[in-house]
Amino acid sequence: MAGFSASSQSKAMRFSVWWLVMAYAVFFVITWMFSWKIMNYFLSESLQTIFFIWAVFLSLVGFYDVRQRRHSILRNYPVIGHFRYLIELIRPEIRQYLLESDEESVPFSRVQRSLVYQRAKNLPSEQAFGSIADVYATGHEFLTHSLAPVPRNAPETFRIDIGNAQCAHPYSASIFNISAMSFGALSANAIRALNAGAWRGGFYQDTGEGSISPYHLEHKGDLVWELGTGYFGCRDENGNFDPARFAEKAALPTVKMIEIKLNQGAKPGHGVVLPKEKISPIVAQVRGIPMGQNCASPSAHPAFRTPLQMMEFIQKLRELSQGKPVGFKLCIGRPSEFMSIVKAMLQTGIYPDFIVVDGSEGGTGAAPVEFTSHMGMPLREGLLLVRNVLVGAGLREHVKIGAAGKIISAFDIVRALALGADWTNSARGFLFAVGCVQSMSCQNNKCPTGVATQDEERQKALDVVSKTERVYRFHRNTLISLSEMLAAAGLTHPAEIRPEHLLVRVREVEVRTYAQRYRFLLPGELLTGTDVPPFYRQAWDGASAESFHHPPPSA
Ligand SMILES: Cc1cc2nc3c(=O)[nH]c(=O)nc-3n(C[C@H](O)[C@H](O)[C@H](O)COP(=O)(O)O)c2cc1C
């Protein structure tokens, strides 16, 4: 007789659960037909019946599993294989609630999220028993305090004027605002709560590229209107920029600034297709697109192809908006390409009012993994480069710099300002304030807190009134914390923060100031300096205002 082969043994193990439930179902039928009462010693009759129903159901599931062709796991492990899918489904929750450590960033750590929740709820965010950070770890950063602290300044004064001499209506912005997130990525209620919070706190909400929805206008909070490559809200039927539609919306009193989005850190250079299934009547109306067909946002702007044309476009938007500040947002890719934009500023004499630098660590509703993790320059390097090129070209006084990329705490603001930013934006920080729990389901319309979904039922869970208050408090308490840090450092306004104020541990036995660690170019140095680092010199010399594209300098 042939032995029970290893492969048969393995199959017996894999199929055991399915065979067991079938065996129970058959056994139950036999005992019932012959009126045997043997099972009554172990289980009540009602329980036996419930088990029988389950056994029949699972037996049928097993038949389905071995016959279907989509999931190999289920063909090999009928019935029991479903547990894998169940556990996969709840893995993020198990990880977040039970396994994640306090400082593990996924992408925001529990410590960071808790800080936002506490500030948003007006709960004390002080910590007992000292720091849990390893202050001797390489990369640990700290602000130097002063032996002559000054009185704390009111956070309301932490504002910055945006708009150079070429703009008729400069805007006084808070130094901490809500970064671009579209209606479409976010629910109507999330947009409402963010906007109402911005209104209460006197800061701005960036519309994101999905245009200005009615929910952005209900509460009269300040708006920065972002124009992506799809020109939503100001496009013609072919997707090109429509000046008349732009002028109409730009004239809205709550629109304070116009931001051309070149790209964003989480998916730089990646066009987006909005599938027709997601184009509801309200989305179609807000974006100015037809229903029933996919809508593509190209990866580059159809309105300009060269840096010189981009400057002309900026000037055109300024005129069409009756002189509101116009700037652009980008994540740095090739340094020489950014330099070609700055050369175009020099050549045309047209200066954007601001540049918002986004870091590759930035968030998004949805993007390919390769883009989120391996494309684009992180905020610190990108910000320093933008600051250096503007200073080096002698243009810093004309162009203000904003920064976004995991800015959650007052210290994150300090760090960005020390590297050259004038103000900061946060996207996911404000999402936490409106209730986001980092379930990372923005892309599947199943956001558990109603923040990033278009599902009518789910978004009802987001109470606009209470979340408005949280948005307001998160902003306010963060700036109060900033004012306390500044006072302890002997400073009265964020604009006084300098690279010398910040220290970073570069190795176990050495700390350096930001001024020592990074090379900060001097005013006009790129134009006339003789000691410019080769990296800057090569890229600057290779850049031309005629084209974005320059071959990277060979080593
Ligand atoms: C849900 C979501 C939607 C976003 N939509 C846009 C957008 O429409 N336009 C844009 O420029 N950036 C968009 N961003 C990027 C943010 O504006 C921001 O630049 C980036 O997330 C970095 O900020 P954070 O680290 O505080 O989230 C989005 C981010 C998130 C999380």
The ligand as an ORCA input file, in Angstrom:
! r2SCAN-3c Opt
* xyz 0 1
  C      -5.623     64.941      1.798
  C      -4.613     65.861      1.181
  C      -4.917     66.554      0.014
  C      -3.984     67.408     -0.556
  N      -4.323     68.129     -1.685
  C      -3.441     69.036     -2.181
  C      -3.804     69.877     -3.268
  O      -4.912     69.845     -3.798
  N      -2.869     70.762     -3.712
  C      -1.617     70.872     -3.150
  O      -0.824     71.702     -3.565
  N      -1.268     70.092     -2.109
  C      -2.136     69.198     -1.608
  N      -1.791     68.454     -0.518
  C      -0.438     68.638      0.074
  C      -0.457     69.627      1.236
  O      -0.994     70.863      0.863
  C       0.927     69.863      1.842
  O       1.721     70.542      0.924
  C       1.655     68.610      2.271
  O       0.770     67.636      2.732
  C       2.646     68.901      3.376
  O       1.985     69.299      4.532
  P       1.721     68.320      5.788
  O       2.994     67.551      5.997
  O       1.409     69.265      6.885
  O       0.604     67.438      5.446
  C      -2.707     67.573      0.058
  C      -2.408     66.884      1.237
  C      -3.337     66.046      1.802
  C      -2.987     65.326      3.078
*
